[in-house]
Amino acid sequence: MTAAESLLQDLGIDDPREIDLEAIAWHLGALVKRRPLDGCEALIIGNQRKAVISVNSRSIPTRQRFSIAHEIGHWHHHRGRMLFCSGRDIDNPTSPLSPEKQADDFASDLILPNYLFFPFARKVKKLNLKTGRDLADQFEASLTATLSKLVLTDYFPIMIICHSQTSRKWFRRAPSIKNFWFPKEDLDAESPAFDLLFRGGREDAIPRKIGADAWFDFRGADRYEVQEQSFSLPNNEILTLLILPEDAIG
């Protein structure tokens, strides 16, 4: 069990609606203040006993929530330091092993603790962006953070991939997926994801089937189909949920 999950259990939290991040911060000696911030999403200033967490009030609620949890992570791991966290730092799966990565992991476990999240995830019968959003709403989490956690549950043969208009930014796949299911760097021009990112297309209501060779270049990829569904992110990026065939599981 992680430090964040231990904290929640010590507080007797057994329902995601009870995860009051401002109360948790106060319990740990940190006061949360919301105010407009320029150039960063959040910052924490404190000494060994008390701290003030400032969060960008201009950000959407799920972003503010993750920012608070992220700064609580800093308070847990890096007490006594002043850290400025940009949007690229927070909720960024590509962060290296650094203070930001440690704070991200703590935040994920605080908002989406495994002991509460896994039972909810097991109830998902058909995974798509709608059911992902429904699950995210239960925990007041972003869809990106929720899908990332769903990948780690290994309940579904899925992969999530982030693209900008210049490159693939990052991807995550369920642990049991075979290693040769490794996504291509560039989007296929025939894929719905390409249409959303480059042609201003709309988000599909349900996943669409497409040949696996649009996403993968291993030998025999053309014999498989995958299901894809993408949504827009800030900074002209998209995130794609890929549902792979059962054969992809090792």
C-alpha positions, 0 to 999 in steps of 0.5 A: 500500500502506498503512502497516500493510500495509508493516509486515506485509510488512517483517516477512515476514508472508504468512499471516493466522495469523502476524499476532501483534499483541502481537509487532508492538506489542513490535517497535514499542516498545509493551507490551500489557497486558490488565486490566479497564477501566471506561469504555473499551476500551483506552488507550495511554500513552507517550513518543516511544520506548516505550508501554504499551497497556492492553486491556479483559480483559473484552471478547471476543477479537475486540474485544481484538484490534481494540483492540490493533490500534487502539492500535498505529494510535495509536502509529503516528499519534499518538505521545506522546499519551494516548488513551482509546478507548471501544467506540463509538470503536473499530471504528466506521465512522461516526467522523469524520476524527479520530485514532479514524478514523485508528486504525480504518483502520490496525487494519483494514489490520493485521488484514485486510490487502488483500494477504492478504484479497483472495485469500481473498475471491476464493475465496468462492463464495456470500456469507452470514453463515456464509461471512463468519464463516468468513472472519472466523475465518481472520483472527481478526477480527469479522464486522462488520470482515470484512463492511466489508472485503468491501464494499470489495473490490467483488467482490459487489453487497452493502451492509451497514446498521446499525440501532438501535431508533431509526434507521439508524446507518450503511451501506456499499455496494460501490463499483460499486453505483449511487448511487440504491440508497440505503437507507431510514432506517427498517426495513420492518415486514415485513422479517426485520431488523425482526423480529430487532431489535424482536420478538426474532426469530432470526438466519436461517440463510440470506439471505431474499428480499424485495422491494427496495422494503422497503429502497429507495424509488427509482422501480421498486424494486418490480421487484427482489428483494434478499436480506437476512440480519441479526445482532445487535450490542451496544447493541440494534443489528443489522447487515444484509447485503443482496445486491443484484441484478446490475442494481444495479452501475453 
